[in-house]
Amino acid sequence: MIDLRQLRDDPDAFRASQQARGADPAVVDVLLSADSDRRAAVVRADELRTEQKAFGRTVGKASKEERPALLERGKELAAEVKAAEAVESEANAALTAAHKSIPNLVEDGAPAGGEQDFVVRELVGTPREFDFTPKDHLELGEGLKAIDTDRGAKVSGARFYFLRGVGARLQFAMLNLAISKAVANGFVPMIPPVLVKPESMDGTGFLGEHNDEVYRLEADDLYLVGTSEVPLAAYHSDEILDLSDGPVRYAGWSSCFRREAGSYGKDTRGILRVHQFDKVEMFSYTTPERAHDEHLALLGFEREMLDAIEVPYRIIDVAAGDLGTSAARKYDCEAWVPSQQTYRELTSTSNCTTFQARRLSVRYRDADGKPQVAATLNGTLATTRWLVAILENHQLPDGSVRVPEALRPGLGGLEVLEPA
């Protein structure tokens, strides 16, 4: 959640942020009002409790004749305290609801607008010109006996699949390469739980507007994560970190689950938009002052991986209206997909500033030893969707696929995947 002190000091910045997102700026004034009401309620309840405490001492010193009247006043005062505490409780609940309704403050420089208003920051590589009609990734994957969506649907339903044979091996090689690069850049590899408590999911901002995308196990009151960002963010909840030597970095390898609500009819062919996939996710804790530079560092690590799989891609600065609740700024890397003649997202990295850490109570000590709210960032280092770009960009006329050099060690030295 946002910093209330910052809101009180500069509400116009938050109104402008809401407008950049295409959201209602009036929620800023609702929160300011709720904050004012809550503070007034706390003051009133504290005053009455203080009066009640002092009055109790008066009753103890009163004469027998004075006592009945004082006891009656004591009952009245107790009722006033109870009523004031009820108002205080309601004010706290209203403040919490209003506070959680406002997304993160958009970083200066992020493009305003909606999903189509992104800004292309860089084009890397040139889309390949084929001297034959290129196949899409599913046709290639079926020819290699690497992807089986028919049996995936038979076993689990639409948007499920099996990776088999060289398909599974290709994913292992890719994710292992991602972990190796992460370790080389100071990340601690993690295999986190993929079922989390509601407070972990809510703390990272994935409930609320994203609630329809999340799988929930009602009998256990647990959620399946859509990214290991969630357990990695909650890993240090209610803790004070030592960030004096730089960011604390984790790389989580996990299966991820998304309901894909609202995507009926979109990307139904193949494995572009599915309910379950594997991913290596980078996650960083740092100080707010270092967050911008750490964000660019995560983007740099993503670029290293994309360069390693040898596909053309572009880097986009995502518009404010397409940012998630927690993100202040986000960069996507989109790879060229020959069968669609367009770029599709492969990676995303977000600077969440102090938004998640404030909800999860993750802090660090500043130079004076005083606890301060940390900043959190995340970024994709590899995921199942990458197989789409690898297969399509490196295909050969006979349906075989050249293996990018960086992935060959993970495939036992295979240079070409041959149709089965």
N, C-alpha and C positions, 0 to 999 in steps of 0.2 A: 504494500500500500504506500501511498505518497506520504511525504513529510508534512505533517500538519503545520509545523512552524514555518516552513517554506511557503505553504499556502497562505497563511496569515500575512506573511511579509509581502508576497507578490501574487495575489490572486489573478491578476491579469495574465501572467505567464501561463497559468493553468487554463484560463478561458481560451487563450490563443492555441494551446495544445489541443483542447477539445475541438476547436474549430478546424485545426489542421487534420484531425482524425475524421472530420465529418460528423462529430458527435455533439451532443447538446451541452453548450457551455453553462446552462442554468444549473447543472448539478454542482458546479463550484459554489454557487450561492446557497444551495441546499446544504452542502457540507459546512460552509461557514456559519450558517444559521444553527445547524445541529451542534457544532462546536461551541458556539456561544450559549446555547440553551443548556448544554451539558455542564459547562463551567459554572453557570448560574445555579443549576440544580445542586452541584457539589457544594458550592458555597452555602446555599440555604440549608442543606442537610447538615453540614458541618456546624453551622451556627446553632441549629436546634439541638444537636447532640451535645455541644458545649453547654448550652443553656440547661439542658436536662441534667447533665452531670453536676453543674453548679447547684441546681435546684435540689438535687438529692441531698447535698450537704446541708442545705437550709432546712429541709424536713427533719433531718436528724437533730438539729439544734432547737426545733420549735417546741413551744409549750404544748400541754395537753389540749388547751382550748384552741390553739392555732392549727393543730394538726389536721382535723377533718377538712378544713378548707384547702389546706396545702395539698393534702392527698388527692382531693378532687382536681386541683390544678395540675397535679402530677399526672393524673390520668389523661387530662386534656393535652398536656405536653407530649406524653407518650404517643398519643394518637397523631399529633402533628409531626412527630419524628418519623413514625411509620409511613405517613402519607408522603413526607418529603423524600424518604428513602425509596418509595415506589416511583416517585417522579424521577429521582436520580437514576434508578435502574432502567426506566423507560428511555431516559435521555442517553444513557450509555448505549443501549441497543440501537437507538436511532442514529447515534454518531457512528457506530460500527458499520451499520448498513450503508450510510451515506459515504463513509470513508472507503468501503470496499467497492462502491459503485464507480469510482473514478480510476481510470487506467493510468499507467505511468506517464510522467511528463515527457513529452517528445523532445529528443535532443535537438539543439539548434543545428540547422543545416539539413535535417531530414526533409525530403520532399513532402509537400502537402498533397492531399487528394486521396483517391481510392486505389483499388487493385491495379488499374491500368495506368496509374500516374507515376510509376517507378522511373528512376533515372538510370540509364546504362552508364556505368562508370568505366568499364573496360571490356574490350573484346580480346580474347586470347585464342590464337589458332584460327585456322580457316576451314570452314566446312568442306568436307571432301566431295569432289566431283566424281561420281561413279560412271563407269562405261558400261554398266549393266543396271537393271532395275533392282534396287536394293530391297531386301526382305525386311519385315519388321522383326522385333526381338522375339515375339512369340513363335513365328514361323521358324526362325533360326533356332530358338531353344528347343522346339519340338523335333527339328531335324537332328539336333545334337543329342536328343533324349536328355536334355538338361532341365526342361521346365514341363510340368504336367498340370495344366489348369483343369482339364476334364475330371481327373480323379480328385483334384483338390475340391472341386465343386461337389462331386459325389460324396466325399467324406465329410465336408464341413459346410458347403454352401458356396454361394457366389462370392467372388473376390478372395478365394483361398486357392492355394496351389501347392505343389510339391516341387522343390528343387532336388534333382537327383543326379547321380553320376558327376559329370564334369560341371554341371550347374552348381551343385553343392560344393565341389572342390574350388570352383572359381570364387564363390562367396567366401569360403574359408581363407583363400589366398588374399583376397581383398581386405577382409577384416583384420587378418593377422598383420598385413602390411600397415594398416591404419594404427593398430596397437603399437607396432614397432616404432613408427614415426612419432606417436604420442610419447612413448617412453623416452625417446631421444630428445624430446623437447620439454622434459621435466614433468610429465603427467604420470600420476600413479594409476596403473590399470585397476579397474574394478569390475566385478560381476555383481550388480546390485539386485535386490529383490524387485520383482515386477508387480507385486501386489503391495499396495500402500494404504495407509489409513486416510480417512477423509481430511484430517488436518494437514497431511503432507501434500495431498492433491490441491487443496484450497490454498495452502501457503505459497505454492508456486504459481497460482493464478489460473489453474486449468479447470476450475469449476466456474459456475456463472455462465458466461456467454459460450464457453466451450463444453458445457455439461453434456450436450447431445453427442459429442464425439467420444465420450469416455464410457468404457465398459465398467459396470458396477456389479459386484457380487452381493446382493442384498442380504443373504443369509449370514454373511460374515462382516458386512459393512466395510468392505475393502474394494479398492479400485485397481483395475489393470492399467498400467502406465502406457502412455502413447510415446514416451521417450524416457530414457534413463536420467534426463535432466531432473525429473521429479524426485526420485530417491537420492540423487546426488545433492540436490539443493537442501533436502531435509536431513541429510547425513550429519550436518553440524548444527542442527536447530538447537536453540537454547544453550549455545556454547560461545566462548570467546576465543577467537583464533589468534595465532601469532603470525602477522603478515609483515613483520619487520624485514624479512629477507626476500620479500616479493610475493607474487600470487601463490595460492595453494591450488594445485591443478589435479583434476581427476579425469580419467578416460573410462567411461562405462560401456561395456559390451552387454547388450541385452536384446531380448525379443521385445517388440513394441506392438501395441494393439490399438486400433482406431476403428470406430464404428463407421466412419465415412458417411455420417448422416447428412442428408441434403445433397449427396453426390450421385443420386440415382441417374443412370444413363451416361455418366461421365467416365471415360477411360475404363470401360468395362473389359477391354481386350488386354490380355497379358498381365503384367505385374507392376504397372505404373501406380495404380491406386488400389491398395489391398487392405485387408483387415489385420494382417499380421506380417511383420518383417523384422529383420535383425539390423542392428545399428551400433556403430561406435560413436559415442557422443562425448565431446569435450565439455568440461565444466570447470569454471574458475571462480575462486573467491579472491577479491582484492579490495583495495581501498577505493573510495569513490574518485579520488584524484587520479588514480592509475587506470580507471576502468576504460577510458577512451583508447588509450594505447594498448591495453590488453585485448580490446575488441579487434583492433587492426592486426594484432598478433594472431588471434584465432583465425581471422580471415586468411592470413598468410599461410597457416598450417593447412587450411582447406585447399588453398591453391597448390601447395606441394603435392597433396594427394591427387588432385585432378590432373596436374602435370604428369604424375606417375602413370596414370591410366591412359594418357595420350588421347584425350578427346578435346575438341574445340568447345569453349565455354565463354560465357559472359558474366560479368559481375554487375548486379543491379543494387541500387540503393532503394530499398522498399519504401513506398509512400506511407505517410502516417496513418491513413485510414485502413491500411492493410497490416498494420502491426498488431501483434497480440497484446493482450491486456498488460502483461508484465514488461514488454519491450519498450525501450526509449529510442532504439535505433536498430535496424536490422539490414544485413547484407545477404543476398542470395547469390549463389553461383548456379547458373543454369547451363546445362550441356546441350549441344546440338543433337537432335534426334532426327536422323535422315528420313525415316519413314513418315514423319509428321512435318518435316521441313520447318521446324521451329525449335526454339530453346525450351527445355523443361527443367524445373528446379531439381538439383541434386543435393545441394548443401544450403544451410541457413545458419547464420550466426547472429546472436542477439545480445545487446548490452541491456541488462535489466536494472542497472544502477542499484539503488538500495531497496527497490520495490519488493522483491521476494524476501530478502534478508530481514526487512522490517517485520514482515508477517511471521517469519520463522524464528525471529530473535537470534540472528547470527551476527555477532559483533567482533570487533578487534580493539586493541588498545592503541591509542594515538601516542605521539611522542611524550605526552605528559602522563601517560598511563591511564587515561580516562577512556572508558568503553565507548565506542562509536559503532554505528551500523555499517556493516560491510556492503560491498557491491558484488553482484553475481553476474556471470556471463556464460553463454553456452554456444556450442557450434557442432555441426555434424561433420564427422571425419570420414565416414563411409556408411553406406546403407544398401539394402537389397536393390533398391531402385537403380543403383549404379550399373547393375548388370544390363539394363536396357541400353544405356549409352555405350557400354563396352562392346556388347554383341553387335549392335547396329553400325557403329563407326569402324569396327575392325573386321567386318565381314568380307568374304571373298566370293567370287562368282559362283562357286560350286556349293555354297552354303556353309563352308567351313569358316572359322574365325581365327584371326591372328591374335595371339596372346600378347598383351603389352609386356615389354621386357621386365618391368618391375614386378609383375605377377608370376613370372615363370618359375622362380624358385619355389613358390607355394604350390605349384602344379607339377612338381617333380621334373622341371626343365622343359615341359611341353611348350612348343612354340606355336602350334596350330591345333585348334580343336576341330576334329574331323566329324562329319555327319555319321551317325551310327547306322 
